[in-house]
């Protein structure tokens, strides 16, 4: 099989240089000796005389001149093509440009010369400078943020997190990048709810969550983030900010506690206790076949005498002591609250009257037998009324009225007693002198 004949060499005429869109110049002894139309236009020369004949040193930026001179000498001395280099020049009108130039040696009018071709890189350089400035501004913001900016990919892998994460979670940013964001959630279901909300709505604002710090402490966070999409509109991850709101949450919980609990004893207050009773009755819906429900109303005996003889500080101590005994001898799941003054209510759920009387007697005996450790001479007793919910109790007021009358029956029968709502005294009650 014969090979094709070689293609004859083709040497374009010099006129073609004028048609090139790239800029071409000839340099002889450090001066521009020829330039094509593209070069004259780029250098803002009104005609060739404005540019041709000028020294390279006049138009190249002083800080870049040494590199340009070195390239010219290298082209002449080594007779090779120089790799591309970028440098700054001034046009004939004094405007600054950034050029990318390559060059090689030639002979021009019988003298050693350099043929240089270059492209205008000014816009690209300006764009790069803007990008670098944007990047510097971004990093400056990220470095000073108190909140944590983050970005994950479509698989939930952390691709960026700002340095503030170390102040919040205790991890350096480089310890987190590359790990699943879910790895820092103590409850994965919380992370799943966040992702579901973002996929559904495209964003979340002040979404509540929790994270585990490096030292194991769980903190409360608030997340504001949005979904990222790729060029095909597919989900590509999330980007946003989360902040540590543990202090705020702690304050909210404390305010909630103060609104629903008694300051002195720490027990639920009257509003919260009666609300729990309403809910217990509503759950039964007036049906006979539901679990039994009983309530105890407990009132310290002769509490005014305690305040008058020992002072209100000792009276407060007595209330705290009795509240602690009631909590200790009540059952898990029962609700004990302070109605006001020396009066307490215990909601005994899923227990019949006999079982509730057992609880009442244990509390009565403990109050009588265990004086406050700091005031052993202080003898306390309590009168207790007990009532069981029935179908006739349409709401809590009817049941409360019956248990209140039972408590006063215990008072009127000599105090330090347990009495049911039908005024029958417990066989285990021991009366003390009034």
C-alpha positions in Angstrom: 0.0 0.0 0.0 1.6 3.2 -1.1 1.7 6.3 1.2 0.3 9.6 0.2 2.7 12.1 -1.2 3.9 14.8 1.4 1.9 18.0 1.5 3.9 20.8 0.1 5.0 23.5 2.6 2.7 26.5 2.6 4.1 29.9 3.4 1.3 32.6 3.8 2.1 36.1 2.6 3.0 38.7 5.2 -0.3 40.5 4.4 -2.0 37.7 6.3 -0.5 39.0 9.6 -2.7 42.1 9.1 -5.8 39.9 9.0 -5.0 38.0 12.2 -7.4 38.7 15.1 -4.5 38.2 17.4 -2.1 41.1 18.0 1.4 40.7 16.4 4.4 43.0 16.8 8.0 42.9 15.8 10.6 44.1 18.3 14.2 45.1 17.3 16.7 46.4 19.8 14.1 47.0 22.4 11.8 49.0 20.1 8.5 48.2 18.3 9.3 48.1 14.6 6.1 46.7 13.1 2.5 46.0 14.4 -0.5 44.6 12.7 -3.9 46.2 12.8 -5.1 44.2 15.8 -2.1 45.3 17.8 -2.5 49.0 16.9 -6.2 48.9 17.9 -5.5 47.2 21.2 -2.7 49.8 22.0 -5.1 52.6 21.1 -2.9 54.0 18.3 -4.6 56.4 15.9 -2.1 55.3 13.3 1.1 53.2 13.1 3.3 56.2 13.8 1.8 56.5 17.3 3.1 53.1 18.2 5.8 51.9 15.8 9.3 53.2 16.8 8.5 53.5 20.5 10.6 51.7 23.1 9.3 48.7 24.8 10.3 50.2 28.2 8.0 53.2 27.5 4.8 51.1 27.3 5.4 48.1 29.6 4.6 48.5 33.3 7.8 49.2 35.3 7.2 46.3 37.7 6.8 43.9 34.7 9.6 45.3 32.5 12.3 43.0 33.8 10.3 39.9 32.8 9.5 41.2 29.3 13.2 42.1 28.7 14.3 38.7 29.8 11.8 37.0 27.5 13.0 39.1 24.5 16.7 38.3 25.2 15.9 34.6 25.7 14.1 34.5 22.3 17.1 36.0 20.5 19.9 34.2 22.4 18.3 30.7 22.5 16.4 30.8 19.2 13.3 29.2 20.7 9.7 30.0 21.4 9.0 31.5 24.8 6.2 30.1 26.9 3.2 32.4 27.4 3.6 35.1 30.1 1.3 37.8 31.4 2.3 41.4 31.9 0.9 44.9 32.1 1.3 47.6 29.5 0.1 51.2 29.0 -1.7 52.0 25.7 -0.8 55.1 23.6 -3.6 56.9 25.6 -2.3 55.8 29.0 -4.8 53.1 29.8 -3.6 50.0 31.5 -4.0 46.6 29.8 -3.0 43.1 30.8 -1.6 41.0 28.0 -0.7 37.4 27.5 2.4 37.1 25.2 4.4 34.4 23.5 7.4 35.2 21.3 10.1 33.7 19.1 13.2 35.0 17.1 13.0 36.1 13.5 15.1 38.1 11.1 13.6 41.5 10.2 15.3 43.8 7.6 18.4 41.7 8.0 18.6 42.2 11.8 17.8 39.8 14.7 14.3 40.5 15.9 11.5 39.1 18.0 8.1 38.2 16.7 5.6 38.5 19.6 1.9 37.6 19.6 -0.3 38.6 22.4 -4.0 38.6 23.6 -5.8 41.1 25.7 -6.4 39.5 29.2 -7.6 42.7 30.9 -11.2 41.6 31.3 -10.2 38.2 32.6 -7.7 39.8 35.0 -10.3 42.2 36.2 -12.8 39.3 36.6 -10.2 37.3 38.5 -9.5 40.3 40.8 -13.2 40.7 41.4 -13.4 37.0 42.2 -10.4 37.2 44.5 -11.9 40.2 46.2 -15.2 38.4 46.6 -13.4 35.4 48.0 -11.5 37.6 50.5 -14.7 39.3 51.6 -16.4 35.9 52.0 -13.6 34.5 54.0 -13.4 37.7 56.1 -17.1 37.4 56.9 -16.8 33.6 57.6 -13.9 34.2 59.9 -15.8 36.8 62.0 -19.2 35.2 62.1 -20.6 34.0 65.4 -23.3 31.8 63.7 -22.2 28.8 61.7 -22.4 28.9 57.9 -22.4 25.5 56.3 -22.9 23.7 53.0 -23.6 20.0 52.3 -23.9 18.0 49.1 -26.9 16.0 48.0 -25.8 13.0 50.2 -25.7 15.2 53.3 -21.9 15.3 53.4 -20.5 18.5 54.8 -18.5 20.3 52.1 -17.9 23.6 53.9 -18.3 25.0 57.4 -17.0 28.3 58.7 -14.4 28.6 61.5 -17.1 29.6 64.1 -18.1 26.0 64.4 -15.1 25.5 66.7 -16.6 28.0 69.2 -19.9 26.2 69.1 -19.2 22.5 68.7 -15.6 22.3 69.7 -14.5 20.8 66.4 -12.2 22.6 63.9 -13.7 23.1 60.5 -11.3 20.6 58.9 -12.5 17.9 61.3 -16.1 18.3 60.1 -15.7 18.7 56.3 -16.2 15.3 54.7 -18.4 13.9 57.4 -22.2 13.5 57.3 -24.0 16.4 58.9 -26.2 13.7 60.6 -23.2 12.5 62.6 -23.6 15.5 64.9 -27.3 15.0 65.7 -28.1 13.1 68.9 -31.5 12.1 67.3 -31.4 11.2 63.6 -35.2 11.7 63.3 -34.6 15.4 64.0 -32.2 15.6 61.0 -34.7 13.6 58.9 -37.5 16.1 59.7 -35.2 19.0 58.7 -34.3 17.4 55.3 -37.9 16.5 54.6 -39.0 20.1 55.3 -36.2 21.5 53.0 -37.1 19.1 50.2 -40.8 19.9 50.5 -40.6 23.7 50.8 -37.1 24.5 49.4 -36.1 26.3 52.7 -36.6 26.4 56.4 -36.4 29.4 58.8 -35.6 29.1 62.5 -36.1 25.3 62.3 -35.5 23.9 65.8 -32.9 21.1 66.4 -30.2 19.8 68.6 -26.5 18.9 68.1 -23.9 17.1 70.1 -20.7 19.0 70.9 -17.3 17.4 70.9 -17.4 17.1 74.7 -20.7 15.3 74.5 -23.0 18.1 75.6 -26.3 18.5 73.7 -27.0 22.0 72.6 -30.2 23.6 71.1 -29.8 25.1 67.6 -31.9 27.1 65.2 -31.4 26.4 61.5 -32.2 28.7 58.5 -31.2 27.1 55.2 -32.3 26.5 51.7 -31.9 23.8 49.1 -29.3 23.9 46.3 -30.0 22.7 42.8 -27.6 21.7 40.0 -27.8 22.8 36.3 -30.5 20.2 35.7 -32.7 21.4 38.6 -31.9 18.4 40.7 -31.4 18.6 44.5 -27.7 19.2 45.1 -27.5 19.8 48.8 -28.3 22.6 51.3 -26.7 25.8 52.3 -27.4 28.0 55.3 -26.8 29.1 58.9 -27.4 27.6 62.2 -26.9 29.1 65.6 -26.6 28.0 69.2 -29.8 29.0 71.1 -29.1 26.9 74.2 -29.2 30.0 76.4 -32.4 31.2 74.9 -34.0 27.8 75.2 -32.9 27.5 78.8 -34.5 30.9 79.6 -37.7 29.8 77.8 -37.8 26.6 79.8 -37.2 28.5 83.0 -40.0 31.0 82.2 -42.3 28.1 81.3 -41.4 26.5 84.6 -42.0 29.7 86.6 -45.4 30.1 84.8 -46.5 26.6 85.7 -44.7 25.8 89.0 -44.7 27.0 92.5 -41.6 28.9 93.5 -41.4 27.6 97.1 -42.0 23.9 96.6 -41.1 23.4 92.9 -44.5 21.6 92.5 -46.9 22.4 89.7 -49.0 25.5 90.6 -52.8 25.7 90.9 -53.4 26.4 87.3 -51.1 23.6 86.0 -52.5 21.1 88.6 -56.2 21.8 87.7 -55.3 21.7 84.1 -53.9 18.2 84.6 -57.1 17.1 86.4 -59.2 18.5 83.5 -57.2 16.5 81.0 -57.4 13.3 83.1 -61.2 13.6 83.2 -61.4 14.5 79.5 -59.5 11.3 78.6 -62.2 9.3 80.2 -65.0 11.0 78.3 -67.6 10.1 80.8 -67.2 6.4 80.2 -67.6 3.9 83.1 -65.3 1.3 81.5 -62.2 3.5 81.8 -59.4 3.2 84.4 -60.4 4.6 87.9 -59.3 8.1 88.9 -58.9 9.4 92.4 -57.8 12.7 93.9 -56.4 13.6 97.3 -56.7 17.0 98.9 -54.1 17.5 101.6 -54.0 20.4 104.1 -51.4 21.0 106.8 -53.0 21.1 110.3 -52.6 24.2 112.4 -50.3 25.8 109.8 -51.2 29.4 111.0 -49.9 28.4 114.4 -46.6 27.3 112.9 -46.2 30.7 111.2 -47.3 32.6 114.3 -45.0 30.7 116.7 -42.0 30.1 114.6 -42.2 32.7 111.8 -42.8 32.6 108.1 -39.4 31.2 107.2 -40.0 28.1 109.3 -43.5 28.0 107.8 -41.9 27.9 104.3 -39.5 25.2 105.5 -42.5 23.1 106.8 -44.3 23.5 103.4 -41.1 22.3 101.5 -40.7 19.4 103.9 -44.2 18.2 103.5 -44.1 18.6 99.7 -41.0 16.5 99.6 -42.7 13.7 101.7 -45.7 13.8 99.4 -43.5 13.4 96.4 -41.6 10.6 98.0 -44.7 8.6 98.9 -46.8 9.2 95.8 -46.6 6.9 92.8 -44.7 7.4 89.6 -47.0 9.1 87.1 -49.2 10.8 89.7 -49.5 14.6 89.6 -48.9 16.5 92.9 -49.4 20.2 92.9 -49.8 23.1 95.4 -53.2 24.8 95.2 -52.2 27.6 97.5 -51.2 28.3 101.1 -50.9 24.9 102.9 -53.2 23.1 100.5 -52.1 20.4 98.0 -53.8 18.2 95.4 -52.6 14.7 94.4 -54.1 13.2 91.2 -53.9 9.4 91.4 -54.5 8.0 88.0 -55.4 4.4 87.3 -56.0 3.5 91.0 -59.2 2.7 92.7 -60.3 4.0 96.1 -58.7 1.3 98.2 -55.3 1.7 96.5 -55.6 5.5 96.8 -56.4 5.3 100.5 -53.2 3.3 100.9 -51.2 6.1 99.3 -53.0 8.7 101.5 -52.2 6.7 104.7 -48.6 6.4 103.8 -48.3 10.2 103.3 -50.2 11.0 106.5 -48.0 8.6 108.6 -44.8 10.0 107.0 -45.8 13.6 107.7 -46.6 12.8 111.3 -43.5 10.6 111.9 -40.8 12.6 110.0 -40.1 16.1 111.3 -38.0 18.6 109.3 -34.3 17.6 109.7 -33.4 21.2 110.6 -36.3 21.6 113.1 -36.8 18.2 114.8 -38.9 19.8 117.5 -41.5 20.8 114.9 -44.4 18.3 114.8 -46.5 18.4 111.7 -49.7 16.6 110.7 -51.9 16.7 107.6 -55.6 16.1 107.0 -56.5 14.4 103.8 -59.7 14.1 101.8 -60.1 11.4 99.1 -62.6 11.2 96.3 -63.0 8.9 93.3 -64.2 10.2 89.9 -67.6 8.9 88.8 -69.8 9.5 85.8 -71.7 12.2 87.5 -68.6 14.3 87.6 -69.1 16.1 84.3 -66.1 18.3 85.0 -63.4 18.9 87.6 -65.4 21.3 89.7 -67.8 18.5 90.9 -65.0 16.2 91.8 -63.1 19.0 93.6 -66.1 20.0 95.6 -66.5 16.4 96.9 -62.8 16.0 97.8 -62.8 19.4 99.4 -65.7 18.4 101.6 -63.9 15.1 102.4 -60.8 17.0 103.5 -62.9 19.3 105.8 -64.6 16.2 107.2 -61.1 15.0 108.2 -60.4 18.4 109.8 -63.7 18.4 111.7 -63.2 14.8 112.9 -60.0 15.7 114.8 -57.3 16.4 112.1 -54.5 14.0 111.1 -57.0 11.8 109.4 -57.9 10.5 105.9 -61.6 10.8 105.0 -63.4 9.8 101.8 -65.9 11.9 100.0 -68.8 10.0 101.7 -67.4 11.1 105.1 -66.3 7.6 106.1 -63.0 7.7 108.0 -60.3 5.4 107.0 -59.9 2.6 109.5 -56.2 3.4 109.7 -56.6 7.1 110.6 -55.4 8.2 114.0 -56.9 11.3 115.5 -54.8 13.7 117.4 -56.1 16.4 119.7 -57.3 19.4 117.7 
